[in-house]
Amino acid sequence: MTRNRKFTICILVVVYLMPLALYAITFGTTLTSEHQRWAEFGSAMSGIYAPIVALTTLSVVLVQVSLQKEINDHQYSQAHLSQARSDIEFYALQLVEKLEFIGLPGQTYRSILHRNFQPTHIAELDSEALRTLAQNIDFQLPSVIGMWSCVYPVFAGLSANDTPIFRSAFGSTQQKLIALLSFETCVTLDNFYRVRTKGQLDVIYKFSPLLSV
């Protein structure tokens, strides 16, 4: 039993015994056979205990409502986290498959992206040549941009709640993407997305050192 629960029980015991104690101090503790005295006692106790019982009942209801809200919030959070993990895994596995398609003779789309979308300066992401290449890749394999764009809302949803469980889930989703795709690929996809959208979409890049500052 927690300290708060013990304290609450003690308070309730005192509140419920106090009217009896005051009555005994005022009118004595001698039992009587007079019907009138018992009627007066019952009337007094009824008037005193009725509001006490009502307040106790109200307090119990409020506590139950609060506990139910906590349970509902916890269930909602767990459902949200479970959906986020499931979504990230789905997008990552789809990307793993799509990036292994052949884009050029002897080259997968992954290798093409790695070779072209890891510049040393952010200004290079705005070059026309890189934008043209990004447009061509997106035309040939539109699902890559589509899948990676779905990652950002998942990250935004997890980072919006600054609690330990959501911070942990946010970190685990990042690690899952890295484990399934590799860190280099995640960096490349961030840069590729930035080039293809011309930086016009408001997303938070989590992997590219050029964009996550």
N, C-alpha and C positions, 0 to 999 in steps of 0.2 A: 504494500500500500504506500503510495507516494505521500510526501509531506503535505502537499496541498490538499489531498483528499482527507488525510487525518485532521487537518485544520478545519476543513469544511464540516466534517462530522461533529467535531467538538463544538463548533458554533451552533449547529442545528440542535444538539443536545441541550446546550445552554438556553437557547431561545425557547425550546419546547418545555423545559423544566422551570424556567423563571416564573411564568404565571402561577404555577402550582406553589412554588416557594413563597411568592409574595402573598398569595391567598392564605397559606398556612401561617405565615408570620402575622398577618393582619387579623385573621379570624380564629387562629389556633388549629390544632391538629386533632382535636377531640371528635370522635365519630358521634353522630347523633341519629336518632330514630325519627326525628321530626321531618315530615314530608316537605314542609315549607323551606327548611334549611337546604335540603337536597335540591329543591327546585331553584332556589337562589344560586346555589353552587353551579348547577348545570347551566343556568342562564348566563352567569358570569364567564364560565369557561367557554361556552359557545361564542359569546361576543368577542372573547379574546383570541381564541384559536381559529375562528373562521378566516379572518384576514391573514393570519400566519400561514395556515394551510394553503390559502389561495396564492400567497406570494411564493411559497415553496413550490407549488405546482407550476406556477409561471416560470420560476427559475429553472426547474427541471426541463420544461418545454424549450426554453431558450438554449439551454446547454445541449439538448438533443438536436435542435436546429443547427447550432454551431458545429457539432460533431458531424452531422450529416453533410453540411457544406464542406467540411474538411475532407470527408470521404469522397464526395463528388468531385472536388478539385483534384484530389489525388488520382482518382480513376481517370479523369479527363487528361491529366498530365501524363499518366502512364500510357493512355491510348495515343496521345499526341507523339510521345517519344517512340512508341512502337511503330507508328506509321512512318515517322521520320527515318528510323533505321531501315525499315522495309523499303521505303522509296529510294534511299541512298544506295542500298545494295542492288536494287533493280536497275537504276540508272548506271551504276558502275559496271555491272555485268553486261549491259547492253553496249556500253562504250568499249569495253574490252573486245567484244565481238566485232563491232563496226570498225574500230581502228586497225584491225588486222586485215581488212580488205586491201586489195592491191590498188594503189592509186596511180602508180607509174610502173613500168616494167622493172620488176625486182624490188620495188619499194612499197611498203605499206603506208597507209595514211598516217600511222603513228610516226614512222621515220620521217615522213615529209614534214609533219608538224614540228617534230623535234628539231629538224635541221633549219627550219625557217622562222619559227616563232619563239625564239629565245634570244632576242637582241640584248645588247648591253646597255642601251639607253632607251628611255621611254619614248623619245622623239621618233625613233625608228618605227614604232608601232603605227605612226601616222603616215608612213610613206605610201605613195600610190601603188608601188609595185607589190607591197605586202597586202594592201587592201584588195588588189586585183586577185592575188593568189588566194586570199581568204574567201573571196566571192566565188572563185572557181571551185574550191574544195567544198564550200557550202552547197553549191549547185549540184555537185556530183554526189555528195553524201550529207544531205541536210539533217539527218538524224543526229549527227555529232553536236552541232550547235543546239539542236532541240533538247537533247538529253542533258547537256552541260548547263543550259539555261535553267533547267528544273532544279539544279543543285542549289542555286542561290536563294530561292524562296525557302528551302529547307533550312539552310544556314540562318537566314533572317528570322525564321520562326523560333529556332532554338536559342539564338542570341538575344531575343527580345525578353526572355525570362531569366533574370539574373539570380538564379538559385543554384545551389550545388548540383542538384540532379540534372538540371538543364545544361550547366557548364560541362559536366561530365559527359553528357550525351553529345554535346557539340564537339568536344574533343574526340570522342570515339568515332563520330561520323567522319571527321577529317582523317583519322587514322585508317578507317575502313577504305576510304577512297585511295589513300596512299598505298595501302596494302594490295588493293585490287588493280590499281592503274599504274602505280609508281609515282613518286613525288615529282619527278621530271615531267611526266605526262600531265599531272595536275597543273603545274606551272605553265606548261605549253598551252593547255586548254584555256586557262585564264587569259593569257595573252591573245590567243586566237579569238576568243569571244570579244575581247576589247577591240581588236582590229576589225572584226566583222561588223560590230555594232557601232563602230566609230566613236566609242566611248559615250554614246548618247543615252545609254540606259543606266539608271541609278542602282548599281549593285555593289556589294562589298566583296572585293577579291581577297581570298584567304590564302592563296598559294604563291602567286607571282610576287617576287621581291620588288619588281618595278611598280606594281599596282597596289600593293597592300600597305603602303606607307600613308 
